Amino acid sequence: MNPNSSDSNHIGMFETFLTVECGRSPLTVRAYLTDVREFSLFITGEKPDSFDPLSVTAADVRLWIATLSGKGLHTATVLRKLQSLRAFFAFLMKRGLIEINPAASMHLKVTRKALPKYIPESDMERVLAAEQMSEENSYLDLLESTIIHLLYTSGIRRAELIGLSDRDISTARAQMLVHGKGGKERIVPMAAETLMLVEKYRATRNGLWPENPSGKLFLYKGAPLSDKKLGEIVRAALSSVPQEKKTPHVLRHSFATAMLNNGADINTVKEFLGHSSLSTTQIYTHVTFSEMQKDYLAAHPRARDGKAGKRAAGEAGNTPGDTPEEKKLPDEEK
């Protein structure tokens, strides 16, 4: 055991590295640190003060990964935790504290990435209509409505919404300055309805809390909106939709899917979402194609019956004027 090493020292240095040098978002930093601390608890038998990252071996990492897999965790979750460890030990290597990354040799079989979950446009229209009816009730109703509209009409991330300041909103230009991952900024247009709602919300907020030292756009009980409260607000607003996951990120997926379904260029969607690579945005083309394929198989007579010849043979016996009985089509979205 290295007497100079400690959980708080090395993990604290790693936190500073992620935040200052890498410019990672608070949510990303928290995820990395949670995974590393979880590993430290495992490897020390719930005694994190005795954690010595400089003495960790590849066998230690393999044992942890095997334990996580044995608990039935999804492969993607285990892979994320492994990536957190790799990043932590890569940081220690960069600082010259270790020579070999004990997590580097560990590999997991990557399954096909699941398509993003999203809320169909018809369901979102009903949600927005319900929000509009409740806007006059209270400050919290107006806060909820503004947040839902903003997330769905811009596709920004939860951390980006929480980080918005009053000065980031330009009423004259109908746009906002979004502070994205890695310290990157982008200009995102705002829908006229959303902009009007933001202005109405700000007027109500200022009436309750004239002083706003933080400068943040969204306040809850006079303090900047937290990630936890944002999640609660979104879950409440989406309580009526059948979609199982009800998170800000699902609204981001819903925005991108709606844009592409209505003819937006994929590069435009990429810029809205703040993706650095087009390949990341292209996952939404698989979503829209999947929906198109489902509708095609359900609605087109030749695709619906499976065998075109069988369909043709069945229709051949119809006399002029006869109309084959049509199958009832399913709803556009279930």
Backbone torsions as a table, in degrees:
resi	resn	phi	psi	omega
1	MET	NA	130.9	176.9
2	ASN	-81.3	115.8	-176.0
3	PRO	-65.4	-19.3	-177.2
4	ASN	-91.4	-4.1	-178.1
5	SER	-96.2	147.8	177.3
6	SER	-156.6	157.1	178.9
7	ASP	-56.9	-50.4	-175.2
8	SER	-64.7	-35.6	-177.7
9	ASN	-67.7	-59.1	-174.8
10	HIS	-71.5	-41.0	179.4
11	ILE	-70.1	-33.8	175.6
12	GLY	-64.5	-41.0	176.6
13	MET	-63.5	-39.0	179.1
14	PHE	-64.5	-40.0	178.4
15	GLU	-61.6	-44.0	178.4
16	THR	-63.0	-41.4	178.9
17	PHE	-60.1	-47.8	-178.9
18	LEU	-64.6	-40.6	-175.1
19	THR	-77.3	-49.8	-173.1
20	VAL	-85.3	-53.2	-174.8
21	GLU	-78.4	-38.7	-177.0
22	CYS	-93.4	-19.6	179.7
23	GLY	67.5	29.7	-179.7
24	ARG	-70.1	152.7	179.3
25	SER	-71.1	157.7	178.6
26	PRO	-56.0	-36.9	-179.9
27	LEU	-66.8	-41.0	179.2
28	THR	-65.8	-43.8	179.1
29	VAL	-60.9	-44.4	-179.9
30	ARG	-61.3	-40.4	179.8
31	ALA	-63.3	-45.5	178.5
32	TYR	-60.0	-48.2	-176.3
33	LEU	-66.8	-37.5	178.0
34	THR	-61.4	-43.2	-179.9
35	ASP	-65.5	-43.4	-179.0
36	VAL	-65.9	-41.5	179.3
37	ARG	-68.3	-33.3	176.2
38	GLU	-63.3	-40.9	177.1
39	PHE	-64.8	-40.0	-179.1
40	SER	-64.0	-37.1	177.1
41	LEU	-65.6	-40.3	-179.2
42	PHE	-65.7	-46.8	-171.9
43	ILE	-75.2	-19.1	-178.7
44	THR	-107.1	3.2	-177.8
45	GLY	67.2	45.8	178.8
46	GLU	68.3	27.5	177.4
47	LYS	-125.3	74.2	-173.4
48	PRO	-60.3	-25.0	179.8
49	ASP	-65.2	-20.7	-179.4
50	SER	-96.6	6.8	-178.1
51	PHE	-68.9	123.8	177.4
52	ASP	-120.6	93.6	-177.0
53	PRO	-62.1	-20.4	-177.7
54	LEU	-76.1	-13.7	-179.0
55	SER	-107.9	4.9	-179.4
56	VAL	-69.5	139.0	179.7
57	THR	-113.4	168.0	177.4
58	ALA	-62.0	-32.7	178.6
59	ALA	-64.1	-36.8	177.6
60	ASP	-62.7	-43.9	-179.4
61	VAL	-65.4	-43.9	179.5
62	ARG	-60.9	-39.9	179.8
63	LEU	-63.6	-41.9	179.4
64	TRP	-64.4	-45.3	-179.9
65	ILE	-62.6	-41.2	179.2
66	ALA	-63.7	-39.0	179.0
67	THR	-65.6	-43.4	178.2
68	LEU	-62.1	-44.0	179.5
69	SER	-64.2	-37.4	179.6
70	GLY	-65.8	-22.8	177.8
71	LYS	-81.2	-4.1	178.4
72	GLY	87.3	15.0	178.4
73	LEU	-64.9	146.2	178.8
74	HIS	-63.1	145.5	-178.5
75	THR	-55.2	-40.1	-179.3
76	ALA	-62.8	-36.0	179.3
77	THR	-68.9	-44.4	179.1
78	VAL	-63.7	-40.1	180.0
79	LEU	-63.6	-39.5	178.3
80	ARG	-63.8	-41.7	179.0
81	LYS	-65.2	-39.6	177.6
82	LEU	-64.1	-40.2	178.9
83	GLN	-63.4	-36.4	177.4
84	SER	-62.0	-43.1	178.7
85	LEU	-65.0	-42.3	179.1
86	ARG	-58.5	-44.4	-179.2
87	ALA	-64.6	-39.4	179.8
88	PHE	-63.3	-48.4	-178.2
89	PHE	-74.2	-27.6	173.8
90	ALA	-64.5	-37.2	176.6
91	PHE	-63.6	-43.9	179.1
92	LEU	-63.9	-36.5	175.6
93	MET	-64.3	-42.6	-179.6
94	LYS	-61.6	-31.5	178.8
95	ARG	-85.7	0.0	178.0
96	GLY	75.4	20.0	-177.6
97	LEU	-89.0	-26.3	175.8
98	ILE	-136.5	159.8	-178.1
99	GLU	-102.1	-25.9	-176.5
100	ILE	-128.3	137.2	176.2
101	ASN	-84.6	109.0	-176.0
102	PRO	-67.7	-14.2	-179.8
103	ALA	-97.4	-6.2	-173.8
104	ALA	-69.9	-31.6	-175.0
105	SER	-85.9	-4.6	-178.0
106	MET	-86.8	126.5	-178.8
107	HIS	-129.9	142.2	177.1
108	LEU	-118.3	148.0	175.8
109	LYS	-72.4	122.4	-177.1
110	VAL	-90.7	122.5	177.6
111	THR	-83.4	165.4	-179.5
112	ARG	-59.9	131.9	-177.5
113	LYS	-66.6	129.9	180.0
114	ALA	-68.0	147.2	178.0
115	LEU	-70.4	145.8	-178.6
116	PRO	-60.1	140.1	175.5
117	LYS	-82.6	138.3	-178.9
118	TYR	-145.5	165.8	178.9
119	ILE	-103.6	125.4	179.9
120	PRO	-56.8	152.7	-177.8
121	GLU	-57.6	-39.4	-178.5
122	SER	-62.2	-39.9	178.2
123	ASP	-69.0	-39.3	179.7
124	MET	-66.5	-35.0	178.0
125	GLU	-62.9	-38.9	178.0
126	ARG	-67.5	-38.4	177.9
127	VAL	-63.2	-45.8	-178.1
128	LEU	-67.0	-35.1	177.8
129	ALA	-65.1	-40.4	178.4
130	ALA	-66.5	-38.1	178.4
131	GLU	-63.7	-40.6	-178.7
132	GLN	-63.2	-36.4	-179.4
133	MET	-69.5	-25.9	-175.7
134	SER	-99.0	-1.2	-174.4
135	GLU	-59.7	-30.4	-174.6
136	GLU	-82.6	-7.6	-172.0
137	ASN	-71.1	-50.6	-175.6
138	SER	-159.9	172.0	176.8
139	TYR	-61.1	-40.9	-178.4
140	LEU	-65.1	-37.3	177.0
141	ASP	-64.9	-40.8	179.0
142	LEU	-68.0	-39.2	176.5
143	LEU	-60.5	-46.9	-179.6
144	GLU	-62.0	-47.0	-178.7
145	SER	-61.1	-43.4	-179.3
146	THR	-63.8	-43.5	-179.4
147	ILE	-63.5	-46.5	-178.4
148	ILE	-63.2	-45.5	178.1
149	HIS	-60.5	-44.6	-176.2
150	LEU	-66.0	-43.4	179.6
151	LEU	-64.6	-43.2	-175.1
152	TYR	-76.1	-29.6	-177.4
153	THR	-94.5	-2.7	-179.7
154	SER	-126.6	-25.9	-179.9
155	GLY	75.5	15.2	-178.5
156	ILE	-72.7	157.5	-179.8
157	ARG	-75.5	162.6	-180.0
158	ARG	-61.0	-42.3	179.7
159	ALA	-66.3	-33.9	179.3
160	GLU	-69.0	-37.8	178.1
161	LEU	-67.4	-45.3	179.7
162	ILE	-61.4	-34.1	-177.4
163	GLY	-80.4	-7.4	-178.6
164	LEU	-62.4	135.4	174.8
165	SER	-111.6	163.5	178.2
166	ASP	-56.6	-38.4	-176.8
167	ARG	-70.5	-13.6	179.5
168	ASP	-79.3	-14.2	-178.7
169	ILE	-97.0	122.3	177.6
170	SER	-109.5	104.4	179.9
171	THR	-67.4	-39.5	-177.7
172	ALA	-63.2	-38.6	-177.6
173	ARG	-96.3	-5.3	-178.7
174	ALA	54.4	53.4	-179.8
175	GLN	-153.8	167.7	177.6
176	MET	-137.6	151.7	177.5
177	LEU	-94.7	118.1	-177.1
178	VAL	-105.1	129.7	179.2
179	HIS	-96.4	104.3	-172.7
180	GLY	-94.5	-163.6	-178.5
181	LYS	-66.6	148.9	176.6
182	GLY	64.1	24.3	179.3
183	GLY	74.9	8.3	-179.5
184	LYS	-80.2	141.2	178.5
185	GLU	-116.3	151.1	177.0
186	ARG	-148.1	153.6	177.7
187	ILE	-96.4	126.7	-179.2
188	VAL	-120.5	125.8	177.3
189	PRO	-64.2	153.5	178.6
190	MET	-118.7	134.9	176.4
191	ALA	-65.1	146.0	-177.2
192	ALA	-57.2	-42.8	-179.7
193	GLU	-63.7	-41.3	179.9
194	THR	-66.6	-41.7	179.7
195	LEU	-62.2	-42.4	177.8
196	MET	-62.2	-38.7	180.0
197	LEU	-67.9	-39.6	178.2
198	VAL	-62.2	-43.4	-180.0
199	GLU	-65.6	-39.6	177.3
200	LYS	-64.4	-41.7	178.4
201	TYR	-63.1	-45.0	-178.3
202	ARG	-62.3	-38.8	179.7
203	ALA	-64.1	-41.8	179.0
204	THR	-67.4	-42.8	179.6
205	ARG	-61.9	-44.1	-178.6
206	ASN	-65.7	-28.2	177.2
207	GLY	-69.8	-31.0	178.9
208	LEU	-84.8	-40.9	-177.6
209	TRP	-132.3	83.8	-179.4
210	PRO	-58.5	-32.9	178.7
211	GLU	-96.1	128.5	179.5
212	ASN	-136.9	77.1	-175.3
213	PRO	-56.4	-32.7	-177.3
214	SER	-71.5	-26.8	-177.0
215	GLY	75.4	0.6	-177.7
216	LYS	-69.8	147.7	-179.3
217	LEU	-69.4	-46.8	-174.3
218	PHE	-103.5	123.7	179.2
219	LEU	-119.7	144.8	173.0
220	TYR	-127.2	118.5	-175.4
221	LYS	55.4	36.9	175.6
222	GLY	84.3	-5.2	-179.2
223	ALA	-114.2	157.2	178.5
224	PRO	-54.3	139.3	-179.3
225	LEU	-60.2	133.2	179.1
226	SER	-92.5	162.5	178.0
227	ASP	-62.3	-40.4	-179.5
228	LYS	-63.2	-46.0	-179.7
229	LYS	-65.8	-37.4	176.9
230	LEU	-59.3	-44.9	178.5
231	GLY	-60.1	-41.4	179.5
232	GLU	-64.5	-41.5	-179.4
233	ILE	-63.4	-44.6	-178.7
234	VAL	-67.1	-42.3	179.1
235	ARG	-61.5	-40.5	179.1
236	ALA	-65.4	-42.2	-178.0
237	ALA	-67.3	-32.1	-176.7
238	LEU	-98.7	14.3	-175.4
239	SER	-60.2	-25.5	-176.2
240	SER	-86.7	-11.3	-176.7
241	VAL	-87.2	147.3	-178.2
242	PRO	-71.3	-17.6	179.4
243	GLN	-54.4	128.1	-176.5
244	GLU	-68.1	-47.5	178.7
245	LYS	-82.1	127.2	-179.3
246	LYS	-128.6	81.3	-175.0
247	THR	-131.5	163.3	175.0
248	PRO	-56.4	-33.4	-177.8
249	HIS	-70.0	-30.9	175.8
250	VAL	-64.7	-36.0	176.0
251	LEU	-67.3	-33.5	175.6
252	ARG	-63.8	-45.6	176.4
253	HIS	-61.4	-40.7	-177.9
254	SER	-64.8	-39.6	177.2
255	PHE	-60.1	-50.9	-176.7
256	ALA	-63.4	-42.3	-179.6
257	THR	-65.6	-42.6	178.7
258	ALA	-63.2	-40.8	179.0
259	MET	-59.7	-48.8	-178.3
260	LEU	-68.5	-37.9	179.2
261	ASN	-64.1	-25.7	-178.7
262	ASN	-101.7	17.8	169.5
263	GLY	94.8	10.0	179.6
264	ALA	-68.8	144.8	175.9
265	ASP	-69.1	140.2	-175.9
266	ILE	-63.3	-30.2	177.9
267	ASN	-69.4	-32.0	176.0
268	THR	-65.9	-44.0	178.8
269	VAL	-62.7	-39.6	178.0
270	LYS	-58.0	-44.4	-179.1
271	GLU	-67.9	-39.3	177.3
272	PHE	-59.8	-45.7	-174.5
273	LEU	-77.7	-17.6	-179.8
274	GLY	77.9	26.3	177.8
275	HIS	-75.8	139.4	177.8
276	SER	-83.3	-21.5	-178.5
277	SER	-126.7	138.5	179.0
278	LEU	-64.7	-29.2	-178.9
279	SER	-61.5	-30.5	178.1
280	THR	-67.7	-39.3	-179.4
281	THR	-72.7	-28.5	-174.9
282	GLN	-65.0	-15.4	176.6
283	ILE	-59.9	-28.6	-179.3
284	TYR	-74.4	-23.5	175.4
285	THR	-69.3	-30.5	176.1
286	HIS	-68.2	-35.5	178.0
287	VAL	-64.9	-49.9	-177.5
288	THR	-66.3	-36.1	177.3
289	PHE	-67.4	-38.5	179.0
290	SER	-60.4	-43.3	178.3
291	GLU	-66.7	-40.8	179.3
292	MET	-62.9	-41.9	179.7
293	GLN	-65.4	-40.2	179.7
294	LYS	-63.4	-44.3	179.5
295	ASP	-65.2	-37.7	-180.0
296	TYR	-63.9	-48.1	-179.2
297	LEU	-64.7	-29.9	-178.3
298	ALA	-82.3	-30.8	-169.1
299	ALA	-106.5	-35.1	-175.3
300	HIS	-77.6	129.7	-175.1
301	PRO	-59.7	-37.7	-176.8
302	ARG	-76.9	-34.6	176.6
303	ALA	-75.4	-33.4	-175.3
304	ARG	-67.2	-38.8	-177.4
305	ASP	-85.2	-10.8	176.7
306	GLY	85.8	-49.0	-178.5
307	LYS	-118.3	115.1	-177.0
308	ALA	-63.0	-36.4	-177.9
309	GLY	-62.4	-38.5	-179.9
310	LYS	-64.7	-40.1	179.3
311	ARG	-64.3	-45.2	-178.0
312	ALA	-62.6	-41.3	-179.5
313	ALA	-64.2	-38.1	-179.0
314	GLY	-68.0	-33.8	-177.4
315	GLU	-83.1	-16.9	-175.6
316	ALA	-65.1	-27.6	-177.7
317	GLY	-82.6	-3.4	-179.6
318	ASN	-76.5	136.0	177.3
319	THR	-85.5	159.8	179.3
320	PRO	-54.5	133.3	179.8
321	GLY	98.8	-22.9	177.0
322	ASP	-74.4	145.3	178.5
323	THR	-123.1	120.8	178.4
324	PRO	-56.4	142.5	178.8
325	GLU	-65.1	128.0	-178.3
326	GLU	-85.3	139.4	174.4
327	LYS	-77.7	142.6	177.7
328	LYS	-68.5	125.7	-178.4
329	LEU	-79.7	145.2	177.7
330	PRO	-71.5	163.0	174.8
331	ASP	-58.4	152.0	-178.2
332	GLU	-58.1	-39.1	179.8
333	GLU	-133.9	132.7	175.8
334	LYS	-93.6	NA	NA
